Amino acid sequence: MARRVLGLSPAVWALLAAAPAALALDAAHAPPIVVFAACGLGIVPLAGLMGEATEALAARSGPAVGGLLNATFGNAAELIITLFALRAGLIGLVKASLVGSVLGNLLVILGFAIVAGSWRVPKVAFSATTAGASVGMMVLALAGFAAPALFGLAHPNPDPGTLLRLSDGVALVLLATYGCSLLFTLKTHRTVLAPAATAGHHWSPRHAVAVLAVATGLVAWLSEVLVGVTTEASAALGLSQTFVGLILVPMIGNAAEHATAVVVARKGQMDLAFQIAAGSSAQVALFVAPVLVGFGHVFGQRMDFAFSSFEMAALGLASFAVAVVALDGESTWFEGVQLVGLYGILGIAAFFI
């Protein structure tokens, strides 16, 4: 009955079974690596269900409210994971996961979507206006993240409290800009940007709210367990917090989004695929990151925008690469391969940090 109502494939049901298995393994004090892997596998389909429920609510709420719902809950799974990591004091992991999520969306999601959409045609086209707006927001976020580093160049050995206050100010500017971006895309320039209409959905609003609530609760539970074993699991695997944050955490939180972008790109909906990739990146940089700075004060953790030089360089390279590929409004499958290749290079570098 549940399978028919949710409309999930057998493969997704198999992944969902990892959620109770992870909780049971944690209760049985299984090796941290096993618990970490089970939690990651369990979160992937739950994140997909959260996205599906959000889409169902958006389909019945009109374009403005629907766009706001997608903007608010688009990265909910990853936000939950990073909130638990922040509360546990894993600041390096949180910062790396923010950068990794942006890199994954800009390079992996967009790269594979371009390959999928243009494999059988000479090139694919998408809205240069939408691309320009998204790239502009990423440049703004990059400037905000770079502000503490520039401050450090002007003031060697900066006071941590000053860096935190600087990050607070930048976070407020990014949040205000994010609010303006929602107003721009959902109201004043909705017809210019022409966001893809959300297709009808077979779930009722009550059904979607119930699924969203249950999936969110389970993701929160699994995230707490996952964060609790992250340090021991990464040490056992010989991985740094930087690599776990840059590669593994975003992969867990964004797997469902990766699949959706590739599927719609194969159907010829490159504008929608680009919105999924670029919009999610902008949301992480302009909304999730400032929210985490705010929760740092709530949890008594010093969460600021003092990213490492490698993380800043990676963000700069990714933003530049996407600008080169996307601003002309068309692309080929080889450009998609180049984006994925850049992600691979950055991932290899992160492994040795």
C-alpha positions as YAML, in Angstrom:
chain: A
units: angstrom
residues:
- id: 1
  name: MET
  ca: [0.00, 0.00, 0.00]
- id: 2
  name: ALA
  ca: [2.76, 2.47, 0.99]
- id: 3
  name: ARG
  ca: [4.67, 1.62, -2.14]
- id: 4
  name: ARG
  ca: [1.65, 2.40, -4.32]
- id: 5
  name: VAL
  ca: [0.90, 5.69, -2.51]
- id: 6
  name: LEU
  ca: [4.46, 7.01, -2.60]
- id: 7
  name: GLY
  ca: [5.16, 5.71, -6.09]
- id: 8
  name: LEU
  ca: [8.74, 4.73, -5.32]
- id: 9
  name: SER
  ca: [10.86, 2.29, -7.29]
- id: 10
  name: PRO
  ca: [12.19, -0.91, -5.68]
- id: 11
  name: ALA
  ca: [15.70, 0.60, -5.69]
- id: 12
  name: VAL
  ca: [14.54, 3.60, -3.65]
- id: 13
  name: TRP
  ca: [12.72, 1.32, -1.21]
- id: 14
  name: ALA
  ca: [15.94, -0.66, -0.79]
- id: 15
  name: LEU
  ca: [17.81, 2.55, 0.06]
- id: 16
  name: LEU
  ca: [15.07, 3.56, 2.50]
- id: 17
  name: ALA
  ca: [15.71, 0.32, 4.37]
- id: 18
  name: ALA
  ca: [19.17, 1.72, 5.20]
- id: 19
  name: ALA
  ca: [17.55, 4.31, 7.53]
- id: 20
  name: PRO
  ca: [16.25, 1.90, 10.20]
- id: 21
  name: ALA
  ca: [19.34, -0.25, 9.64]
- id: 22
  name: ALA
  ca: [21.56, 2.74, 10.46]
- id: 23
  name: LEU
  ca: [19.68, 3.44, 13.67]
- id: 24
  name: ALA
  ca: [19.90, -0.21, 14.68]
- id: 25
  name: LEU
  ca: [23.62, -0.34, 13.90]
- id: 26
  name: ASP
  ca: [24.24, 2.78, 15.97]
- id: 27
  name: ALA
  ca: [22.30, 1.30, 18.90]
- id: 28
  name: ALA
  ca: [24.38, -1.88, 18.58]
- id: 29
  name: HIS
  ca: [27.63, 0.19, 18.60]
- id: 30
  name: ALA
  ca: [28.69, -1.06, 15.16]
- id: 31
  name: PRO
  ca: [31.97, 0.22, 13.64]
- id: 32
  name: PRO
  ca: [31.72, 3.96, 12.83]
- id: 33
  name: ILE
  ca: [32.45, 3.37, 9.13]
- id: 34
  name: VAL
  ca: [29.47, 1.02, 8.83]
- id: 35
  name: VAL
  ca: [27.16, 3.41, 10.68]
- id: 36
  name: PHE
  ca: [28.35, 6.37, 8.57]
- id: 37
  name: ALA
  ca: [27.74, 4.49, 5.31]
- id: 38
  name: ALA
  ca: [24.27, 3.31, 6.42]
- id: 39
  name: CYS
  ca: [23.28, 6.84, 7.49]
- id: 40
  name: GLY
  ca: [24.46, 8.27, 4.18]
- id: 41
  name: LEU
  ca: [22.52, 5.69, 2.17]
- id: 42
  name: GLY
  ca: [19.43, 6.29, 4.28]
- id: 43
  name: ILE
  ca: [19.51, 10.07, 3.90]
- id: 44
  name: VAL
  ca: [19.72, 9.95, 0.08]
- id: 45
  name: PRO
  ca: [16.15, 8.68, -0.59]
- id: 46
  name: LEU
  ca: [14.75, 10.71, 2.32]
- id: 47
  name: ALA
  ca: [16.20, 13.87, 0.77]
- id: 48
  name: GLY
  ca: [14.53, 12.83, -2.47]
- id: 49
  name: LEU
  ca: [11.18, 12.42, -0.69]
- id: 50
  name: MET
  ca: [11.57, 15.87, 0.87]
- id: 51
  name: GLY
  ca: [12.13, 17.32, -2.58]
- id: 52
  name: GLU
  ca: [9.18, 15.39, -4.01]
- id: 53
  name: ALA
  ca: [6.87, 16.59, -1.24]
- id: 54
  name: THR
  ca: [8.03, 20.17, -1.73]
- id: 55
  name: GLU
  ca: [7.35, 19.90, -5.48]
- id: 56
  name: ALA
  ca: [3.87, 18.54, -4.75]
- id: 57
  name: LEU
  ca: [3.09, 21.49, -2.47]
- id: 58
  name: ALA
  ca: [4.57, 23.91, -4.99]
- id: 59
  name: ALA
  ca: [2.43, 22.49, -7.80]
- id: 60
  name: ARG
  ca: [-0.73, 23.38, -5.85]
- id: 61
  name: SER
  ca: [0.40, 26.77, -4.56]
- id: 62
  name: GLY
  ca: [0.89, 28.82, -7.70]
- id: 63
  name: PRO
  ca: [4.20, 29.97, -9.21]
- id: 64
  name: ALA
  ca: [5.11, 32.58, -6.58]
- id: 65
  name: VAL
  ca: [4.40, 30.50, -3.48]
- id: 66
  name: GLY
  ca: [5.71, 27.38, -5.21]
- id: 67
  name: GLY
  ca: [8.97, 29.11, -6.07]
- id: 68
  name: LEU
  ca: [9.29, 30.30, -2.48]
- id: 69
  name: LEU
  ca: [8.74, 26.75, -1.18]
- id: 70
  name: ASN
  ca: [11.40, 25.38, -3.52]
- id: 71
  name: ALA
  ca: [13.77, 28.18, -2.54]
- id: 72
  name: THR
  ca: [13.21, 27.53, 1.17]
- id: 73
  name: PHE
  ca: [13.34, 23.72, 1.24]
- id: 74
  name: GLY
  ca: [15.63, 23.09, -1.75]
- id: 75
  name: ASN
  ca: [18.65, 22.29, 0.43]
- id: 76
  name: ALA
  ca: [16.85, 21.27, 3.61]
- id: 77
  name: ALA
  ca: [18.60, 17.92, 3.99]
- id: 78
  name: GLU
  ca: [22.06, 19.41, 3.75]
- id: 79
  name: LEU
  ca: [21.11, 22.28, 6.06]
- id: 80
  name: ILE
  ca: [19.99, 19.76, 8.69]
- id: 81
  name: ILE
  ca: [23.26, 17.82, 8.43]
- id: 82
  name: THR
  ca: [25.39, 20.95, 8.74]
- id: 83
  name: LEU
  ca: [23.34, 22.24, 11.68]
- id: 84
  name: PHE
  ca: [24.12, 19.08, 13.65]
- id: 85
  name: ALA
  ca: [27.79, 19.32, 12.61]
- id: 86
  name: LEU
  ca: [27.86, 22.96, 13.73]
- id: 87
  name: ARG
  ca: [26.32, 22.09, 17.09]
- id: 88
  name: ALA
  ca: [28.99, 19.40, 17.50]
- id: 89
  name: GLY
  ca: [31.72, 21.98, 16.89]
- id: 90
  name: LEU
  ca: [32.88, 20.55, 13.53]
- id: 91
  name: ILE
  ca: [33.39, 24.00, 12.04]
- id: 92
  name: GLY
  ca: [35.89, 22.83, 9.42]
- id: 93
  name: LEU
  ca: [33.45, 20.20, 8.20]
- id: 94
  name: VAL
  ca: [30.62, 22.75, 8.00]
- id: 95
  name: LYS
  ca: [32.68, 25.25, 5.98]
- id: 96
  name: ALA
  ca: [33.96, 22.54, 3.65]
- id: 97
  name: SER
  ca: [30.42, 21.20, 3.10]
- id: 98
  name: LEU
  ca: [29.20, 24.68, 2.11]
- id: 99
  name: VAL
  ca: [31.95, 24.97, -0.47]
- id: 100
  name: GLY
  ca: [31.45, 21.35, -1.56]
- id: 101
  name: SER
  ca: [27.74, 21.86, -2.11]
- id: 102
  name: VAL
  ca: [28.35, 24.86, -4.35]
- id: 103
  name: LEU
  ca: [31.03, 22.96, -6.27]
- id: 104
  name: GLY
  ca: [28.80, 19.90, -6.63]
- id: 105
  name: ASN
  ca: [25.89, 21.93, -7.96]
- id: 106
  name: LEU
  ca: [27.92, 24.10, -10.34]
- id: 107
  name: LEU
  ca: [30.27, 21.43, -11.66]
- id: 108
  name: VAL
  ca: [28.71, 17.98, -11.18]
- id: 109
  name: ILE
  ca: [24.96, 18.64, -11.49]
- id: 110
  name: LEU
  ca: [25.34, 21.17, -14.31]
- id: 111
  name: GLY
  ca: [28.11, 19.17, -15.99]
- id: 112
  name: PHE
  ca: [26.20, 15.90, -16.12]
- id: 113
  name: ALA
  ca: [23.01, 17.74, -17.12]
- id: 114
  name: ILE
  ca: [24.79, 19.33, -20.09]
- id: 115
  name: VAL
  ca: [26.22, 15.96, -21.13]
- id: 116
  name: ALA
  ca: [22.82, 14.29, -20.82]
- id: 117
  name: GLY
  ca: [21.05, 17.05, -22.74]
- id: 118
  name: SER
  ca: [23.50, 17.47, -25.59]
- id: 119
  name: TRP
  ca: [24.83, 13.94, -26.11]
- id: 120
  name: ARG
  ca: [22.74, 13.35, -29.26]
- id: 121
  name: VAL
  ca: [22.57, 16.92, -30.56]
- id: 122
  name: PRO
  ca: [25.29, 19.38, -31.64]
- id: 123
  name: LYS
  ca: [24.52, 21.81, -28.81]
- id: 124
  name: VAL
  ca: [21.85, 22.73, -26.27]
- id: 125
  name: ALA
  ca: [20.48, 26.19, -25.56]
- id: 126
  name: PHE
  ca: [19.26, 27.77, -22.34]
- id: 127
  name: SER
  ca: [18.39, 31.24, -21.10]
- id: 128
  name: ALA
  ca: [21.46, 33.48, -21.02]
- id: 129
  name: THR
  ca: [19.48, 35.91, -18.83]
- id: 130
  name: THR
  ca: [18.92, 33.25, -16.17]
- id: 131
  name: ALA
  ca: [22.54, 32.16, -16.45]
- id: 132
  name: GLY
  ca: [23.76, 35.72, -16.03]
- id: 133
  name: ALA
  ca: [21.62, 36.29, -12.94]
- id: 134
  name: SER
  ca: [22.86, 33.07, -11.34]
- id: 135
  name: VAL
  ca: [26.52, 33.74, -12.12]
- id: 136
  name: GLY
  ca: [26.14, 37.27, -10.75]
- id: 137
  name: MET
  ca: [24.82, 35.91, -7.45]
- id: 138
  name: MET
  ca: [27.73, 33.49, -7.24]
- id: 139
  name: VAL
  ca: [30.23, 36.32, -7.79]
- id: 140
  name: LEU
  ca: [28.53, 38.27, -4.98]
- id: 141
  name: ALA
  ca: [28.73, 35.25, -2.67]
- id: 142
  name: LEU
  ca: [32.38, 34.74, -3.59]
- id: 143
  name: ALA
  ca: [33.10, 38.36, -2.67]
- id: 144
  name: GLY
  ca: [31.31, 37.87, 0.66]
- id: 145
  name: PHE
  ca: [33.26, 34.74, 1.46]
- id: 146
  name: ALA
  ca: [36.51, 36.45, 0.46]
- id: 147
  name: ALA
  ca: [35.94, 39.47, 2.71]
- id: 148
  name: PRO
  ca: [37.53, 37.90, 5.85]
- id: 149
  name: ALA
  ca: [40.52, 36.77, 3.78]
- id: 150
  name: LEU
  ca: [40.99, 40.28, 2.39]
- id: 151
  name: PHE
  ca: [40.66, 41.66, 5.91]
- id: 152
  name: GLY
  ca: [43.39, 39.26, 6.99]
- id: 153
  name: LEU
  ca: [45.71, 40.60, 4.29]
- id: 154
  name: ALA
  ca: [45.20, 44.14, 5.57]
- id: 155
  name: HIS
  ca: [45.40, 43.13, 9.24]
- id: 156
  name: PRO
  ca: [47.80, 40.23, 9.91]
- id: 157
  name: ASN
  ca: [46.72, 37.99, 12.79]
- id: 158
  name: PRO
  ca: [43.20, 39.44, 12.92]
- id: 159
  name: ASP
  ca: [41.20, 39.27, 16.12]
- id: 160
  name: PRO
  ca: [38.74, 36.30, 15.97]
- id: 161
  name: GLY
  ca: [35.98, 38.46, 17.40]
- id: 162
  name: THR
  ca: [36.47, 41.02, 14.63]
- id: 163
  name: LEU
  ca: [36.32, 38.29, 11.99]
- id: 164
  name: LEU
  ca: [33.09, 37.03, 13.51]
- id: 165
  name: ARG
  ca: [31.50, 40.48, 13.48]
- id: 166
  name: LEU
  ca: [32.66, 40.97, 9.90]
- id: 167
  name: SER
  ca: [31.07, 37.64, 8.95]
- id: 168
  name: ASP
  ca: [27.84, 38.65, 10.70]
- id: 169
  name: GLY
  ca: [27.66, 41.80, 8.59]
- id: 170
  name: VAL
  ca: [28.39, 39.90, 5.37]
- id: 171
  name: ALA
  ca: [25.76, 37.29, 6.28]
- id: 172
  name: LEU
  ca: [23.12, 40.01, 6.67]
- id: 173
  name: VAL
  ca: [24.01, 41.46, 3.25]
- id: 174
  name: LEU
  ca: [23.84, 38.01, 1.62]
- id: 175
  name: LEU
  ca: [20.47, 37.28, 3.23]
- id: 176
  name: ALA
  ca: [19.09, 40.64, 2.07]
- id: 177
  name: THR
  ca: [20.37, 39.96, -1.43]
- id: 178
  name: TYR
  ca: [18.78, 36.51, -1.38]
- id: 179
  name: GLY
  ca: [15.46, 38.07, -0.44]
- id: 180
  name: CYS
  ca: [15.79, 40.53, -3.32]
- id: 181
  name: SER
  ca: [16.62, 37.65, -5.67]
- id: 182
  name: LEU
  ca: [13.37, 35.94, -4.71]
- id: 183
  name: LEU
  ca: [11.45, 39.15, -5.36]
- id: 184
  name: PHE
  ca: [13.24, 39.55, -8.69]
- id: 185
  name: THR
  ca: [12.69, 35.99, -9.95]
- id: 186
  name: LEU
  ca: [9.24, 35.30, -8.50]
- id: 187
  name: LYS
  ca: [7.54, 38.67, -8.95]
- id: 188
  name: THR
  ca: [9.04, 41.68, -10.73]
- id: 189
  name: HIS
  ca: [10.85, 39.75, -13.53]
- id: 190
  name: ARG
  ca: [9.01, 36.46, -13.45]
- id: 191
  name: THR
  ca: [8.00, 36.74, -17.13]
- id: 192
  name: VAL
  ca: [11.52, 37.73, -18.21]
- id: 193
  name: LEU
  ca: [13.25, 34.87, -16.48]
- id: 194
  name: ALA
  ca: [10.39, 32.50, -17.33]
- id: 195
  name: PRO
  ca: [10.91, 29.88, -14.58]
- id: 196
  name: ALA
  ca: [9.77, 26.43, -15.56]
- id: 197
  name: ALA
  ca: [6.26, 25.70, -14.41]
- id: 198
  name: THR
  ca: [5.93, 22.91, -11.88]
- id: 199
  name: ALA
  ca: [4.07, 19.96, -13.33]
- id: 200
  name: GLY
  ca: [0.97, 18.58, -11.69]
- id: 201
  name: HIS
  ca: [1.52, 16.07, -8.92]
- id: 202
  name: HIS
  ca: [-0.53, 13.12, -7.77]
- id: 203
  name: TRP
  ca: [0.05, 13.80, -4.07]
- id: 204
  name: SER
  ca: [-2.55, 15.77, -2.13]
- id: 205
  name: PRO
  ca: [-1.35, 18.68, 0.07]
- id: 206
  name: ARG
  ca: [-2.10, 16.68, 3.24]
- id: 207
  name: HIS
  ca: [-0.15, 13.72, 1.88]
- id: 208
  name: ALA
  ca: [2.78, 15.95, 0.88]
- id: 209
  name: VAL
  ca: [2.90, 17.67, 4.28]
- id: 210
  name: ALA
  ca: [2.88, 14.30, 6.05]
- id: 211
  name: VAL
  ca: [5.71, 12.95, 3.88]
- id: 212
  name: LEU
  ca: [7.71, 16.16, 4.32]
- id: 213
  name: ALA
  ca: [7.31, 16.05, 8.11]
- id: 214
  name: VAL
  ca: [8.23, 12.37, 8.47]
- id: 215
  name: ALA
  ca: [11.17, 12.59, 6.03]
- id: 216
  name: THR
  ca: [12.50, 15.72, 7.74]
- id: 217
  name: GLY
  ca: [12.31, 14.07, 11.16]
- id: 218
  name: LEU
  ca: [14.15, 10.98, 9.95]
- id: 219
  name: VAL
  ca: [16.81, 13.06, 8.18]
- id: 220
  name: ALA
  ca: [17.37, 15.00, 11.41]
- id: 221
  name: TRP
  ca: [17.70, 11.75, 13.39]
- id: 222
  name: LEU
  ca: [20.07, 10.17, 10.89]
- id: 223
  name: SER
  ca: [22.07, 13.41, 10.61]
- id: 224
  name: GLU
  ca: [22.68, 13.45, 14.36]
- id: 225
  name: VAL
  ca: [23.92, 9.86, 14.21]
- id: 226
  name: LEU
  ca: [26.03, 10.54, 11.10]
- id: 227
  name: VAL
  ca: [27.71, 13.58, 12.64]
- id: 228
  name: GLY
  ca: [28.36, 11.62, 15.83]
- id: 229
  name: VAL
  ca: [30.47, 9.04, 13.99]
- id: 230
  name: THR
  ca: [32.01, 11.33, 11.35]
- id: 231
  name: THR
  ca: [35.27, 12.01, 13.20]
- id: 232
  name: GLU
  ca: [35.94, 8.34, 13.98]
- id: 233
  name: ALA
  ca: [34.83, 7.16, 10.52]
- id: 234
  name: SER
  ca: [36.97, 9.71, 8.66]
- id: 235
  name: ALA
  ca: [39.98, 8.86, 10.84]
- id: 236
  name: ALA
  ca: [39.50, 5.16, 10.17]
- id: 237
  name: LEU
  ca: [39.34, 5.83, 6.42]
- id: 238
  name: GLY
  ca: [42.29, 8.21, 6.52]
- id: 239
  name: LEU
  ca: [40.17, 11.11, 5.25]
- id: 240
  name: SER
  ca: [40.39, 14.73, 6.39]
- id: 241
  name: GLN
  ca: [37.39, 16.79, 7.48]
- id: 242
  name: THR
  ca: [38.00, 18.92, 4.38]
- id: 243
  name: PHE
  ca: [37.51, 15.95, 2.05]
- id: 244
  name: VAL
  ca: [34.49, 14.64, 3.95]
- id: 245
  name: GLY
  ca: [32.90, 18.09, 3.84]
- id: 246
  name: LEU
  ca: [33.80, 18.91, 0.25]
- id: 247
  name: ILE
  ca: [32.86, 15.57, -1.29]
- id: 248
  name: LEU
  ca: [30.92, 13.13, 0.91]
- id: 249
  name: VAL
  ca: [28.42, 15.36, 2.76]
- id: 250
  name: PRO
  ca: [27.25, 17.26, -0.37]
- id: 251
  name: MET
  ca: [27.02, 13.98, -2.26]
- id: 252
  name: ILE
  ca: [24.69, 12.58, 0.40]
- id: 253
  name: GLY
  ca: [22.50, 15.68, 0.55]
- id: 254
  name: ASN
  ca: [22.35, 16.40, -3.18]
- id: 255
  name: ALA
  ca: [22.12, 12.94, -4.75]
- id: 256
  name: ALA
  ca: [18.40, 13.23, -5.48]
- id: 257
  name: GLU
  ca: [18.92, 16.69, -6.99]
- id: 258
  name: HIS
  ca: [21.69, 15.33, -9.25]
- id: 259
  name: ALA
  ca: [19.33, 12.69, -10.61]
- id: 260
  name: THR
  ca: [16.48, 15.16, -11.19]
- id: 261
  name: ALA
  ca: [18.66, 17.58, -13.17]
- id: 262
  name: VAL
  ca: [19.99, 14.83, -15.42]
- id: 263
  name: VAL
  ca: [16.50, 13.42, -16.04]
- id: 264
  name: VAL
  ca: [14.99, 16.77, -17.05]
- id: 265
  name: ALA
  ca: [18.04, 17.58, -19.20]
- id: 266
  name: ARG
  ca: [17.57, 14.31, -21.11]
- id: 267
  name: LYS
  ca: [13.99, 15.42, -21.80]
- id: 268
  name: GLY
  ca: [15.30, 18.62, -23.39]
- id: 269
  name: GLN
  ca: [14.45, 20.91, -20.44]
- id: 270
  name: MET
  ca: [17.88, 22.52, -20.12]
- id: 271
  name: ASP
  ca: [16.50, 25.75, -18.63]
- id: 272
  name: LEU
  ca: [15.01, 23.76, -15.77]
- id: 273
  name: ALA
  ca: [18.22, 21.72, -15.34]
- id: 274
  name: PHE
  ca: [20.26, 24.93, -15.20]
- id: 275
  name: GLN
  ca: [17.86, 26.42, -12.64]
- id: 276
  name: ILE
  ca: [18.24, 23.32, -10.45]
- id: 277
  name: ALA
  ca: [22.03, 23.53, -10.51]
- id: 278
  name: ALA
  ca: [22.60, 27.29, -10.37]
- id: 279
  name: GLY
  ca: [19.62, 28.03, -8.15]
- id: 280
  name: SER
  ca: [20.72, 25.47, -5.57]
- id: 281
  name: SER
  ca: [24.25, 26.90, -5.56]
- id: 282
  name: ALA
  ca: [22.93, 30.42, -5.01]
- id: 283
  name: GLN
  ca: [20.67, 29.19, -2.21]
- id: 284
  name: VAL
  ca: [23.58, 27.56, -0.40]
- id: 285
  name: ALA
  ca: [25.79, 30.63, -0.73]
- id: 286
  name: LEU
  ca: [23.20, 33.34, -0.03]
- id: 287
  name: PHE
  ca: [20.83, 31.58, 2.38]
- id: 288
  name: VAL
  ca: [22.25, 28.42, 3.98]
- id: 289
  name: ALA
  ca: [25.68, 29.91, 4.76]
- id: 290
  name: PRO
  ca: [24.32, 33.06, 6.49]
- id: 291
  name: VAL
  ca: [21.78, 30.95, 8.42]
- id: 292
  name: LEU
  ca: [24.63, 28.79, 9.72]
- id: 293
  name: VAL
  ca: [26.51, 31.91, 10.83]
- id: 294
  name: GLY
  ca: [23.42, 32.91, 12.80]
- id: 295
  name: PHE
  ca: [23.02, 29.48, 14.37]
- id: 296
  name: GLY
  ca: [26.69, 29.60, 15.35]
- id: 297
  name: HIS
  ca: [25.71, 32.25, 17.91]
- id: 298
  name: VAL
  ca: [22.80, 30.10, 19.10]
- id: 299
  name: PHE
  ca: [25.04, 27.05, 19.59]
- id: 300
  name: GLY
  ca: [27.94, 29.02, 21.05]
- id: 301
  name: GLN
  ca: [30.19, 28.12, 18.10]
- id: 302
  name: ARG
  ca: [32.43, 30.59, 16.23]
- id: 303
  name: MET
  ca: [31.09, 30.12, 12.71]
- id: 304
  name: ASP
  ca: [32.55, 32.72, 10.37]
- id: 305
  name: PHE
  ca: [33.44, 33.08, 6.69]
- id: 306
  name: ALA
  ca: [37.18, 32.60, 7.17]
- id: 307
  name: PHE
  ca: [37.50, 29.90, 4.51]
- id: 308
  name: SER
  ca: [40.83, 28.33, 3.58]
- id: 309
  name: SER
  ca: [42.77, 29.51, 0.54]
- id: 310
  name: PHE
  ca: [42.06, 26.18, -1.20]
- id: 311
  name: GLU
  ca: [38.30, 26.53, -0.64]
- id: 312
  name: MET
  ca: [38.30, 30.10, -1.96]
- id: 313
  name: ALA
  ca: [40.37, 29.13, -5.00]
- id: 314
  name: ALA
  ca: [38.01, 26.22, -5.72]
- id: 315
  name: LEU
  ca: [34.95, 28.51, -5.56]
- id: 316
  name: GLY
  ca: [36.64, 31.04, -7.83]
- id: 317
  name: LEU
  ca: [37.61, 28.43, -10.42]
- id: 318
  name: ALA
  ca: [34.12, 26.90, -10.41]
- id: 319
  name: SER
  ca: [32.39, 30.27, -10.82]
- id: 320
  name: PHE
  ca: [34.73, 31.24, -13.65]
- id: 321
  name: ALA
  ca: [34.28, 27.91, -15.44]
- id: 322
  name: VAL
  ca: [30.48, 28.11, -15.28]
- id: 323
  name: ALA
  ca: [30.56, 31.71, -16.50]
- id: 324
  name: VAL
  ca: [32.66, 30.70, -19.52]
- id: 325
  name: VAL
  ca: [30.38, 27.76, -20.33]
- id: 326
  name: ALA
  ca: [26.97, 29.30, -19.64]
- id: 327
  name: LEU
  ca: [26.93, 33.02, -20.41]
- id: 328
  name: ASP
  ca: [26.57, 32.54, -24.18]
- id: 329
  name: GLY
  ca: [23.32, 30.61, -23.61]
- id: 330
  name: GLU
  ca: [24.44, 27.40, -25.31]
- id: 331
  name: SER
  ca: [26.73, 24.47, -24.62]
- id: 332
  name: THR
  ca: [27.99, 21.11, -25.89]
- id: 333
  name: TRP
  ca: [28.49, 17.79, -24.15]
- id: 334
  name: PHE
  ca: [32.27, 18.30, -24.03]
- id: 335
  name: GLU
  ca: [31.85, 21.47, -21.98]
- id: 336
  name: GLY
  ca: [29.84, 19.39, -19.52]
- id: 337
  name: VAL
  ca: [32.71, 16.91, -19.37]
- id: 338
  name: GLN
  ca: [35.11, 19.78, -18.65]
- id: 339
  name: LEU
  ca: [33.00, 20.93, -15.68]
- id: 340
  name: VAL
  ca: [32.93, 17.41, -14.23]
- id: 341
  name: GLY
  ca: [36.67, 17.08, -14.91]
- id: 342
  name: LEU
  ca: [37.38, 20.26, -12.93]
- id: 343
  name: TYR
  ca: [35.39, 18.81, -10.01]
- id: 344
  name: GLY
  ca: [37.48, 15.64, -10.23]
- id: 345
  name: ILE
  ca: [40.71, 17.65, -10.09]
- id: 346
  name: LEU
  ca: [39.53, 19.60, -7.06]
- id: 347
  name: GLY
  ca: [38.38, 16.38, -5.37]
- id: 348
  name: ILE
  ca: [41.79, 14.75, -5.87]
- id: 349
  name: ALA
  ca: [43.48, 17.85, -4.44]
- id: 350
  name: ALA
  ca: [41.13, 17.80, -1.42]
- id: 351
  name: PHE
  ca: [41.99, 14.14, -0.78]
- id: 352
  name: PHE
  ca: [45.66, 15.04, -0.19]
- id: 353
  name: ILE
  ca: [44.99, 18.06, 2.04]
...
